[in-house]
Amino acid sequence: MSHTLVHILNNDCPHCYEGKVFNEKNIFLNIGFPKMNQYCPHCHFKFEKEPGYFFGAMYVNYGLTVAQGIATYLVAQQFFTERFDLRIIAIIAIVILSMASFNIRLSRLLWIYMFKNYSI
């Protein structure tokens, strides 16, 4: 399990662990919509199995965003005297917007790894 997480965070192909899923070398610090390889450059594993394959990754992205929002709220509320300060909403929005590009990439990688043995 820990090796799988390392491969996901390294942007490795789920089939051969040699090629890269995204064209970018570092998936953490990129801005903009991700540029995916259609096939693995090493083993030619097809990443998008069918049209609309990554619609399910949107649910993973939503879960990541909600978890980050809750975690941000729990951390931010420690710095305010009131139970809920309106400034926390701005902090949560900044964190969610700054993590959006990373969440798209991570959710697609998680989706590919969840269904790597799926064949059509």
C-alpha angles and dihedrals in degrees: 000000000000091000089054091054090050091051091048092051090045090055091239127166110261092222106048102007088221106087127060128246096208126044091231117088094214115043093185103066105038126115122208136031114327121257107219128194111240091217133018108266090220108040101011093238109168110236100192104056097187140351109291093019093138096053087094090055087067089068090052089049090051091051092050091049094049091048091050091048092052092045091049091050092050092050096041096049089063089068097053129070096216120073092238120016119184090230088070089069090059091048091050091048092051092050093047093048093046092050096044097095092048091046092055092054095042094048091051091049091049090048092051092049093048091055102030092123093048113113130184 
